[in-house]
Amino acid sequence: MKILIIEYSKTFAHLLQKTLRTIGMEFEYYSNTKQGLERCKQVKFSAITISHENSKNYQVFAKNIKELPHYNHCPIYLFTSQFSQDLLIEAFNANITEVFAKQNFLSIIHSLKRSALLENIASQAKILYVDDSLAQSSNTILQLQQIGYQVKHVSNASNAIDLIEHNQFDLAIVDLILDKGDSGLSVVKYIRALSDDIQQQMPVIVLTNDADKARLLDVFLIGGNDYMIKPVHFDELNLRIRSLIMHYREYRETKLENNKLEKIALTDELSNLYNRHGFNETSRHTFDYASRKKLPIAFMLIDIDLFKEINDNFGHQIGDEIIAAVGSVLNSCLRQQDIAARWGGDEFLVFFSDCDEQNARTVAQRIQHKFNLKTAKYQCSCSIGLVALDQINQREFSQLYDLADQALYEAKERGRNQVVMHDLSGNITMISNGPSITGSNNLMQ
Ligand SMILES: Nc1nc2c(ncn2[C@@H]2O[C@H](COP(=O)(O)OP(=O)(O)OP(=O)(O)O)[C@@H](O)[C@H]2O)c(=O)[nH]1
């Protein structure tokens, strides 16, 4: 991707070059159109910028450029210090792609960056081409491959669906009417119903033989992003492909970035478990589901024993490592549907849906055992308060929390390092003691 700059103002040329260098874009700079035109005859630039000196100058230049081979779709941007509606119309009539006021420097840079991205799209893009007539499509496919697209061709909807299941495409080109009563419509419907948010938005160009306007507009109703009437004009197809892929990439990047930010907002950094907000967001659905389906549930509170002394004796960094150890122990003991969170300080909670009392006891003991072993070097242990119910039965989250908290309090009162359970009849019983802790640093003494 290389940009040709023709600029009469030395100051503006300097600013533009400096900015493009900083963002790593390649360019060549000339101070007159004659040199610029000569250079275009030797090299293919991806975009051209020309500064407005007088109308005749840029109009003649743009005309000459568009007559060069391979330059008919090259964007030409006109920069002016005196932007006006009249100039805009004049420039569009002279094949200028966009007109920018020089004062609007950021949007100039944005457009140049966009041209660079558009230019590079073919080299990294994967296209699915669904068409039963190889005679019509083979030439287009070849041309797409020649400019760098990876193209997978299939002739029926079921093969297309098969490929979509196992590949990540950037765009699909789908013939509306396929052989033997098959239709590209089923491919479009399949894409739009995909559970993956990103794949579901894959752009689709629908090819059709039907030039009837009303039928063509139906393409948008069935989920297509664009249509083209066969036989397709290749340059037009290519420009449409580039623009759709570009938008899809922007969507994909924003979506991934948002997912990342959302994860950060819902996760506790130290333990890599949910934070309070994350727990509230994710547990609501599981809680409602368990309530509706009358599933057995369990709720567990875990608190590190004498954590203050651990911090005091070994330092906060070791304290932090121990908090991280709770996270890794929980992640190794829990099923995917269990929801674990760091509730604050050294307190953690776990919500188990579809988990009966016996299973809850077993998991609690396993968690305690693993945690004690993992942190044995520091003579560290944890206490667990557990509540198991055969169904939620209209209880609020806060009531479950209170029941588990009473059990946890009892575990601490009885000497810590144990699992205590609040059972269905309201009794509080000790389930197990953790492994005994020995050694000179025994903080449990
Ligand atoms: N290292 C570290 N310490 C923390 C963090 N958050 C809270 N703490 C400390 O955790 C300790 C919690 O202590 P307490 O709630 O008083 O109880 P404890 O010492 O664990 O005693 P028991 O719960 O009765 O066994 C406090 O000293 C907090 O400063 C953290 O993110 N990192």
The ligand as an SDF file (V2000), in Angstrom:
LIG
                    3D

 32 34  0  0  0  0  0  0  0  0999 V2000
   -3.0220   -9.8870   50.1940 N   0  0  0  0  0  0  0  0  0  0  0  0
   -4.2900   -9.4470   50.1570 C   0  0  0  0  0  0  0  0  0  0  0  0
   -4.9820   -9.3000   51.3150 N   0  0  0  0  0  0  0  0  0  0  0  0
   -6.2530   -8.8830   51.2820 C   0  0  0  0  0  0  0  0  0  0  0  0
   -6.8940   -8.5780   50.0620 C   0  0  0  0  0  0  0  0  0  0  0  0
   -8.1660   -8.2050   50.3540 N   0  0  0  0  0  0  0  0  0  0  0  0
   -8.3160   -8.2730   51.6760 C   0  0  0  0  0  0  0  0  0  0  0  0
   -7.1570   -8.7090   52.2690 N   0  0  0  0  0  0  0  0  0  0  0  0
   -6.8900   -8.9020   53.6800 C   0  0  0  0  0  0  0  0  0  0  0  0
   -7.6010  -10.0510   54.1240 O   0  0  0  0  0  0  0  0  0  0  0  0
   -7.6940   -9.9570   55.5220 C   0  0  0  0  0  0  0  0  0  0  0  0
   -9.0170  -10.5340   55.9790 C   0  0  0  0  0  0  0  0  0  0  0  0
   -8.9400  -10.6840   57.3450 O   0  0  0  0  0  0  0  0  0  0  0  0
  -10.1520  -10.8280   58.2730 P   0  0  0  0  0  0  0  0  0  0  0  0
  -11.4430  -10.6950   57.5030 O   0  0  0  0  0  0  0  0  0  0  0  0
   -9.9810   -9.9270   59.4380 O   0  0  0  0  0  0  0  0  0  0  0  0
  -10.1470  -12.2990   58.8020 O   0  0  0  0  0  0  0  0  0  0  0  0
   -9.0320  -13.4060   58.8570 P   0  0  0  0  0  0  0  0  0  0  0  0
   -7.7210  -12.8880   59.2890 O   0  0  0  0  0  0  0  0  0  0  0  0
   -9.0300  -14.1430   57.5680 O   0  0  0  0  0  0  0  0  0  0  0  0
   -9.5870  -14.3190   60.0110 O   0  0  0  0  0  0  0  0  0  0  0  0
  -10.7720  -15.3470   59.9510 P   0  0  0  0  0  0  0  0  0  0  0  0
  -11.6250  -15.0230   58.7810 O   0  0  0  0  0  0  0  0  0  0  0  0
  -11.5170  -15.1370   61.2380 O   0  0  0  0  0  0  0  0  0  0  0  0
  -10.1680  -16.6730   59.8740 O   0  0  0  0  0  0  0  0  0  0  0  0
   -7.4890   -8.4990   55.9170 C   0  0  0  0  0  0  0  0  0  0  0  0
   -6.2770   -8.3610   56.6340 O   0  0  0  0  0  0  0  0  0  0  0  0
   -7.3810   -7.7920   54.5580 C   0  0  0  0  0  0  0  0  0  0  0  0
   -6.4320   -6.7380   54.5900 O   0  0  0  0  0  0  0  0  0  0  0  0
   -6.1270   -8.6870   48.8660 C   0  0  0  0  0  0  0  0  0  0  0  0
   -6.5970   -8.4350   47.7560 O   0  0  0  0  0  0  0  0  0  0  0  0
   -4.8400   -9.1230   48.9630 N   0  0  0  0  0  0  0  0  0  0  0  0
  1  2  1  0
  2  3  2  0
  2 32  1  0
  3  4  1  0
  4  5  2  0
  4  8  1  0
  5  6  1  0
  5 30  1  0
  6  7  2  0
  7  8  1  0
  8  9  1  0
  9 10  1  0
  9 28  1  0
 10 11  1  0
 11 12  1  0
 11 26  1  0
 12 13  1  0
 13 14  1  0
 14 15  2  0
 14 16  1  0
 14 17  1  0
 17 18  1  0
 18 19  2  0
 18 20  1  0
 18 21  1  0
 21 22  1  0
 22 23  2  0
 22 24  1  0
 22 25  1  0
 26 27  1  0
 26 28  1  0
 28 29  1  0
 30 31  2  0
 30 32  1  0
M  END
$$$$
